[in-house]
Amino acid sequence: MDGGNQSIVSEFVLLGLGHSWDLQVLLFMIFLTLYLIIVTGNIVIMTLIITDPHLHSPMYFFLANLSFVDMWLSSNTTPKMISDFLRENKTISFAGCMSQIFLSHFIAGLEMVILVVMAYDRYVAICKPLHYSTVMSLHRCMWLVVAAWTVGFVHAMSQIVVIVQLPFCGPREIDSFFCDRPLVINLACMDSHKLKVLMNVDCGVVAITCFILLLISYTHILITVCQNSKTGASKALSTCTAHITVVVLFFGPCIFIYVWPLNITWMDKFLAVFYSVFTPLLNPAIYTLRNKEMKNAIMRFRSYYMDFKGNN
């Protein structure tokens, strides 16, 4: 492939989510509000975990990392989508498009591994409680997070080094609100069928491996707790429901976007919006509303703030 051909196309045109001006204004207000909630919610979670000594444990350390990743998952595409609602010409530079693709896969791979790490943390806490402090030491937690970032980076590089060299010499319209990898590959001036299959396999290896590890972890948790207590099933579900819900919300759209594309335009757009906006929006709500310690931390923070405000 001749990397020089890419210079023929210097920018791409994003067709977005609709063409009606009234609809564009409505979507602008809706998604701007949702994005501000996403950023605020995830910053609140990270702030609580950093400042509250009661939350200085491996589980909340990983949750803080997940919130950070969720914030960037949405920030990769949502601000561009929001600004484009008020623009007639929705264009993105070649470099900007490649950056979106790289960050999409980097963040996706990173979040998948963090979800696996969180499942492993719950497995050790429930199935091997006497060894928990030894196994989940600060040193090991740091290395697990570094491993997650490494997997995400390697996965993203395996995608972008191929895409950036494709010959883009003509069509430049992308029927989406961001540079979706399959849609960008379709614009290459070559037969891209085999390439798309290979890239789907690459994504599938990462996604399916992580999903199997998650399945093994949560299966072990349920079996272990059920064997040790009559009320084990309810306790296990109470402990892991939030994690499992987040896994389903993340892996569902991700699989249908990158591993097993549906090739139905409106469905692809819906899944892309759900993946980049609603998943980062729901994660803070799920972990906060279903977690007693997080709710207590919020109450402590409010009390501290009110006391501080009263003293001044």
One Martini backbone bead per residue (centre of mass of N, CA, C, O) as a GRO file, in nm:
protein
  312
    1MET     BB    1   0.097   0.035   0.021
    2ASP     BB    2   0.050   0.379  -0.041
    3GLY     BB    3   0.097   0.638   0.178
    4GLY     BB    4   0.078   0.890  -0.023
    5ASN     BB    5  -0.235   0.875  -0.104
    6GLN     BB    6  -0.364   1.015   0.152
    7SER     BB    7  -0.327   1.324   0.053
    8ILE     BB    8  -0.581   1.349  -0.130
    9VAL     BB    9  -0.719   1.324   0.154
   10SER     BB   10  -0.769   1.580   0.409
   11GLU     BB   11  -1.086   1.515   0.448
   12PHE     BB   12  -1.395   1.459   0.615
   13VAL     BB   13  -1.748   1.379   0.602
   14LEU     BB   14  -2.005   1.427   0.835
   15LEU     BB   15  -2.349   1.337   0.854
   16GLY     BB   16  -2.457   1.237   1.115
   17LEU     BB   17  -2.801   1.233   1.269
   18GLY     BB   18  -2.905   1.483   1.085
   19HIS     BB   19  -3.085   1.760   0.890
   20SER     BB   20  -3.255   1.906   1.078
   21TRP     BB   21  -3.240   2.197   1.250
   22ASP     BB   22  -3.428   2.135   1.490
   23LEU     BB   23  -3.290   1.869   1.560
   24GLN     BB   24  -3.005   1.979   1.605
   25VAL     BB   25  -3.077   2.164   1.846
   26LEU     BB   26  -3.192   1.945   2.027
   27LEU     BB   27  -2.935   1.764   2.032
   28PHE     BB   28  -2.747   1.972   2.146
   29MET     BB   29  -2.887   2.003   2.425
   30ILE     BB   30  -2.885   1.707   2.510
   31PHE     BB   31  -2.571   1.636   2.475
   32LEU     BB   32  -2.459   1.861   2.647
   33THR     BB   33  -2.591   1.771   2.909
   34LEU     BB   34  -2.479   1.481   2.917
   35TYR     BB   35  -2.177   1.556   2.910
   36LEU     BB   36  -2.173   1.720   3.174
   37ILE     BB   37  -2.262   1.479   3.349
   38ILE     BB   38  -2.031   1.290   3.286
   39VAL     BB   39  -1.798   1.464   3.385
   40THR     BB   40  -1.905   1.524   3.668
   41GLY     BB   41  -1.955   1.234   3.771
   42ASN     BB   42  -1.658   1.129   3.733
   43ILE     BB   43  -1.521   1.347   3.906
   44VAL     BB   44  -1.666   1.282   4.169
   45ILE     BB   45  -1.564   0.995   4.201
   46MET     BB   46  -1.259   1.061   4.201
   47THR     BB   47  -1.267   1.259   4.439
   48LEU     BB   48  -1.378   1.068   4.655
   49ILE     BB   49  -1.153   0.851   4.635
   50ILE     BB   50  -0.911   1.042   4.697
   51THR     BB   51  -1.034   1.191   4.975
   52ASP     BB   52  -1.148   0.916   5.092
   53PRO     BB   53  -1.027   0.683   5.314
   54HIS     BB   54  -1.264   0.463   5.284
   55LEU     BB   55  -1.173   0.435   4.953
   56HIS     BB   56  -0.879   0.297   5.008
   57SER     BB   57  -0.910   0.062   4.769
   58PRO     BB   58  -0.890  -0.142   4.506
   59MET     BB   59  -1.181  -0.111   4.396
   60TYR     BB   60  -1.165   0.214   4.391
   61PHE     BB   61  -0.917   0.239   4.219
   62PHE     BB   62  -1.051   0.110   3.967
   63LEU     BB   63  -1.295   0.301   3.955
   64ALA     BB   64  -1.133   0.557   3.898
   65ASN     BB   65  -1.020   0.453   3.629
   66LEU     BB   66  -1.295   0.409   3.493
   67SER     BB   67  -1.388   0.704   3.507
   68PHE     BB   68  -1.159   0.820   3.339
   69VAL     BB   69  -1.218   0.653   3.084
   70ASP     BB   70  -1.515   0.737   3.043
   71MET     BB   71  -1.456   1.036   2.994
   72TRP     BB   72  -1.282   0.972   2.730
   73LEU     BB   73  -1.486   0.813   2.570
   74SER     BB   74  -1.670   1.065   2.530
   75SER     BB   75  -1.447   1.289   2.446
   76ASN     BB   76  -1.366   1.178   2.163
   77THR     BB   77  -1.675   1.249   2.019
   78THR     BB   78  -1.889   1.445   2.151
   79PRO     BB   79  -1.783   1.739   2.105
   80LYS     BB   80  -1.793   1.717   1.796
   81MET     BB   81  -2.092   1.651   1.773
   82ILE     BB   82  -2.200   1.908   1.911
   83SER     BB   83  -2.069   2.121   1.718
   84ASP     BB   84  -2.201   2.000   1.449
   85PHE     BB   85  -2.501   2.080   1.499
   86LEU     BB   86  -2.407   2.401   1.421
   87ARG     BB   87  -2.316   2.285   1.139
   88GLU     BB   88  -2.308   2.251   0.798
   89ASN     BB   89  -1.999   2.168   0.792
   90LYS     BB   90  -1.894   1.831   0.860
   91THR     BB   91  -1.564   1.823   0.937
   92ILE     BB   92  -1.253   1.620   0.919
   93SER     BB   93  -0.951   1.555   0.955
   94PHE     BB   94  -0.730   1.315   0.900
   95ALA     BB   95  -0.593   1.331   1.180
   96GLY     BB   96  -0.857   1.338   1.344
   97CYS     BB   97  -0.964   1.066   1.248
   98MET     BB   98  -0.726   0.889   1.342
   99SER     BB   99  -0.752   0.970   1.640
  100GLN     BB  100  -1.033   0.853   1.690
  101ILE     BB  101  -0.963   0.562   1.625
  102PHE     BB  102  -0.736   0.522   1.828
  103LEU     BB  103  -0.897   0.604   2.089
  104SER     BB  104  -1.127   0.403   2.066
  105HIS     BB  105  -0.937   0.146   2.094
  106PHE     BB  106  -0.783   0.221   2.343
  107ILE     BB  107  -1.028   0.255   2.537
  108ALA     BB  108  -1.162  -0.018   2.490
  109GLY     BB  109  -0.926  -0.200   2.579
  110LEU     BB  110  -0.887  -0.070   2.857
  111GLU     BB  111  -1.175  -0.120   2.974
  112MET     BB  112  -1.183  -0.424   2.950
  113VAL     BB  113  -0.944  -0.480   3.146
  114ILE     BB  114  -1.058  -0.331   3.392
  115LEU     BB  115  -1.306  -0.518   3.420
  116VAL     BB  116  -1.136  -0.768   3.475
  117VAL     BB  117  -0.988  -0.660   3.724
  118MET     BB  118  -1.248  -0.614   3.893
  119ALA     BB  119  -1.330  -0.912   3.890
  120TYR     BB  120  -1.074  -1.019   4.027
  121ASP     BB  121  -1.108  -0.860   4.288
  122ARG     BB  122  -1.380  -0.996   4.367
  123TYR     BB  123  -1.273  -1.285   4.368
  124VAL     BB  124  -1.067  -1.251   4.595
  125ALA     BB  125  -1.258  -1.128   4.815
  126ILE     BB  126  -1.464  -1.386   4.811
  127CYS     BB  127  -1.271  -1.653   4.764
  128LYS     BB  128  -0.988  -1.500   4.910
  129PRO     BB  129  -0.990  -1.321   5.188
  130LEU     BB  130  -0.713  -1.395   5.339
  131HIS     BB  131  -0.541  -1.294   5.062
  132TYR     BB  132  -0.614  -1.006   4.968
  133SER     BB  133  -0.386  -0.811   5.076
  134THR     BB  134  -0.163  -0.965   4.919
  135VAL     BB  135  -0.267  -0.983   4.627
  136MET     BB  136  -0.394  -0.668   4.653
  137SER     BB  137  -0.165  -0.484   4.621
  138LEU     BB  138  -0.045  -0.189   4.524
  139HIS     BB  139   0.160  -0.298   4.324
  140ARG     BB  140  -0.038  -0.482   4.167
  141CYS     BB  141  -0.244  -0.268   4.090
  142MET     BB  142  -0.054  -0.100   3.918
  143TRP     BB  143   0.018  -0.327   3.714
  144LEU     BB  144  -0.271  -0.376   3.612
  145VAL     BB  145  -0.308  -0.093   3.494
  146VAL     BB  146  -0.066  -0.097   3.306
  147ALA     BB  147  -0.166  -0.341   3.143
  148ALA     BB  148  -0.422  -0.206   3.037
  149TRP     BB  149  -0.279   0.024   2.882
  150THR     BB  150  -0.109  -0.162   2.702
  151VAL     BB  151  -0.334  -0.315   2.558
  152GLY     BB  152  -0.473  -0.067   2.438
  153PHE     BB  153  -0.229   0.037   2.274
  154VAL     BB  154  -0.168  -0.214   2.102
  155HIS     BB  155  -0.447  -0.238   1.974
  156ALA     BB  156  -0.453   0.044   1.840
  157MET     BB  157  -0.192   0.010   1.671
  158SER     BB  158  -0.294  -0.240   1.502
  159GLN     BB  159  -0.497  -0.049   1.351
  160ILE     BB  160  -0.361   0.232   1.262
  161VAL     BB  161  -0.114   0.133   1.088
  162VAL     BB  162  -0.309   0.045   0.857
  163ILE     BB  163  -0.512   0.279   0.802
  164VAL     BB  164  -0.300   0.516   0.742
  165GLN     BB  165  -0.207   0.351   0.459
  166LEU     BB  166  -0.447   0.397   0.307
  167PRO     BB  167  -0.608   0.466  -0.002
  168PHE     BB  168  -0.730   0.797  -0.025
  169CYS     BB  169  -0.903   0.922  -0.343
  170GLY     BB  170  -1.225   1.012  -0.285
  171PRO     BB  171  -1.425   0.926  -0.091
  172ARG     BB  172  -1.557   1.124   0.223
  173GLU     BB  173  -1.822   1.000   0.339
  174ILE     BB  174  -1.961   0.973   0.675
  175ASP     BB  175  -2.231   0.784   0.823
  176SER     BB  176  -2.165   0.980   1.088
  177PHE     BB  177  -2.028   1.143   1.394
  178PHE     BB  178  -1.773   0.961   1.335
  179CYS     BB  179  -1.475   0.772   1.300
  180ASP     BB  180  -1.557   0.481   1.182
  181ARG     BB  181  -1.371   0.228   1.095
  182PRO     BB  182  -1.548   0.075   0.879
  183LEU     BB  183  -1.622   0.339   0.718
  184VAL     BB  184  -1.334   0.422   0.644
  185ILE     BB  185  -1.249   0.166   0.491
  186ASN     BB  186  -1.470   0.199   0.263
  187LEU     BB  187  -1.301   0.455   0.132
  188ALA     BB  188  -1.103   0.287   0.012
  189CYS     BB  189  -0.899   0.226  -0.288
  190MET     BB  190  -1.010  -0.086  -0.227
  191ASP     BB  191  -1.019  -0.410  -0.130
  192SER     BB  192  -1.154  -0.449   0.216
  193HIS     BB  193  -1.260  -0.724   0.318
  194LYS     BB  194  -1.014  -0.869   0.448
  195LEU     BB  195  -0.939  -0.639   0.639
  196LYS     BB  196  -1.205  -0.636   0.803
  197VAL     BB  197  -1.180  -0.922   0.906
  198LEU     BB  198  -0.907  -0.890   1.056
  199MET     BB  199  -1.005  -0.657   1.246
  200ASN     BB  200  -1.236  -0.818   1.376
  201VAL     BB  201  -1.051  -1.033   1.493
  202ASP     BB  202  -0.882  -0.849   1.668
  203CYS     BB  203  -1.123  -0.751   1.839
  204GLY     BB  204  -1.230  -1.034   1.919
  205VAL     BB  205  -0.994  -1.129   2.090
  206VAL     BB  206  -1.019  -0.914   2.309
  207ALA     BB  207  -1.324  -0.937   2.381
  208ILE     BB  208  -1.350  -1.247   2.430
  209THR     BB  209  -1.130  -1.279   2.640
  210CYS     BB  210  -1.254  -1.086   2.846
  211PHE     BB  211  -1.533  -1.223   2.867
  212ILE     BB  212  -1.433  -1.498   2.971
  213LEU     BB  213  -1.294  -1.390   3.227
  214LEU     BB  214  -1.552  -1.272   3.345
  215LEU     BB  215  -1.717  -1.533   3.354
  216ILE     BB  216  -1.529  -1.690   3.540
  217SER     BB  217  -1.528  -1.501   3.783
  218TYR     BB  218  -1.845  -1.489   3.838
  219THR     BB  219  -1.883  -1.794   3.864
  220HIS     BB  220  -1.698  -1.837   4.108
  221ILE     BB  221  -1.846  -1.647   4.297
  222LEU     BB  222  -2.123  -1.789   4.301
  223ILE     BB  223  -2.030  -2.070   4.387
  224THR     BB  224  -1.881  -1.999   4.651
  225VAL     BB  225  -2.113  -1.851   4.801
  226CYS     BB  226  -2.332  -2.076   4.779
  227GLN     BB  227  -2.161  -2.291   4.948
  228ASN     BB  228  -2.129  -2.089   5.223
  229SER     BB  229  -2.443  -1.992   5.180
  230LYS     BB  230  -2.786  -1.955   5.180
  231THR     BB  231  -2.746  -1.632   5.091
  232GLY     BB  232  -2.533  -1.622   4.859
  233ALA     BB  233  -2.676  -1.531   4.601
  234SER     BB  234  -2.769  -1.250   4.699
  235LYS     BB  235  -2.489  -1.145   4.783
  236ALA     BB  236  -2.349  -1.175   4.511
  237LEU     BB  237  -2.543  -0.998   4.351
  238SER     BB  238  -2.505  -0.743   4.526
  239THR     BB  239  -2.195  -0.717   4.464
  240CYS     BB  240  -2.209  -0.770   4.118
  241THR     BB  241  -2.430  -0.616   3.961
  242ALA     BB  242  -2.282  -0.358   3.877
  243HIS     BB  243  -2.061  -0.496   3.713
  244ILE     BB  244  -2.242  -0.656   3.516
  245THR     BB  245  -2.395  -0.415   3.398
  246VAL     BB  246  -2.146  -0.272   3.279
  247VAL     BB  247  -2.056  -0.501   3.096
  248VAL     BB  248  -2.311  -0.511   2.919
  249LEU     BB  249  -2.312  -0.208   2.829
  250PHE     BB  250  -2.028  -0.231   2.690
  251PHE     BB  251  -2.021  -0.503   2.515
  252GLY     BB  252  -2.263  -0.486   2.339
  253PRO     BB  253  -2.195  -0.244   2.145
  254CYS     BB  254  -1.897  -0.321   2.086
  255ILE     BB  255  -1.951  -0.584   1.929
  256PHE     BB  256  -2.149  -0.452   1.704
  257ILE     BB  257  -1.930  -0.249   1.597
  258TYR     BB  258  -1.635  -0.433   1.581
  259VAL     BB  259  -1.704  -0.755   1.557
  260TRP     BB  260  -2.041  -0.752   1.469
  261PRO     BB  261  -2.159  -0.604   1.226
  262LEU     BB  262  -2.482  -0.501   1.099
  263ASN     BB  263  -2.519  -0.289   0.858
  264ILE     BB  264  -2.714  -0.071   1.007
  265THR     BB  265  -2.725   0.251   1.019
  266TRP     BB  266  -2.921   0.323   1.259
  267MET     BB  267  -2.799   0.109   1.453
  268ASP     BB  268  -2.505   0.206   1.452
  269LYS     BB  269  -2.571   0.486   1.568
  270PHE     BB  270  -2.705   0.398   1.828
  271LEU     BB  271  -2.463   0.234   1.940
  272ALA     BB  272  -2.259   0.467   1.935
  273VAL     BB  273  -2.413   0.649   2.132
  274PHE     BB  274  -2.432   0.449   2.365
  275TYR     BB  275  -2.123   0.401   2.396
  276SER     BB  276  -2.030   0.725   2.415
  277VAL     BB  277  -2.272   0.820   2.627
  278PHE     BB  278  -2.445   0.612   2.810
  279THR     BB  279  -2.225   0.449   2.948
  280PRO     BB  280  -2.075   0.692   3.096
  281LEU     BB  281  -2.347   0.779   3.236
  282LEU     BB  282  -2.428   0.505   3.394
  283ASN     BB  283  -2.187   0.422   3.567
  284PRO     BB  284  -2.204   0.630   3.803
  285ALA     BB  285  -2.495   0.556   3.883
  286ILE     BB  286  -2.453   0.258   3.948
  287TYR     BB  287  -2.216   0.288   4.161
  288THR     BB  288  -2.371   0.490   4.349
  289LEU     BB  289  -2.668   0.367   4.394
  290ARG     BB  290  -2.541   0.054   4.461
  291ASN     BB  291  -2.340   0.199   4.680
  292LYS     BB  292  -2.296   0.249   5.007
  293GLU     BB  293  -2.011   0.381   5.029
  294MET     BB  294  -2.064   0.607   4.823
  295LYS     BB  295  -2.303   0.735   4.972
  296ASN     BB  296  -2.142   0.795   5.230
  297ALA     BB  297  -1.930   0.976   5.094
  298ILE     BB  298  -2.128   1.193   5.005
  299MET     BB  299  -2.224   1.267   5.292
  300ARG     BB  300  -1.943   1.347   5.400
  301PHE     BB  301  -1.891   1.569   5.193
  302ARG     BB  302  -2.136   1.743   5.262
  303SER     BB  303  -2.067   1.788   5.560
  304TYR     BB  304  -1.793   1.920   5.512
  305TYR     BB  305  -1.897   2.152   5.337
  306MET     BB  306  -2.099   2.273   5.545
  307ASP     BB  307  -1.891   2.324   5.768
  308PHE     BB  308  -1.704   2.504   5.602
  309LYS     BB  309  -1.923   2.716   5.532
  310GLY     BB  310  -2.002   2.785   5.831
  311ASN     BB  311  -1.704   2.885   5.920
  312ASN     BB  312  -1.727   3.124   5.678
   0.00000   0.00000   0.00000
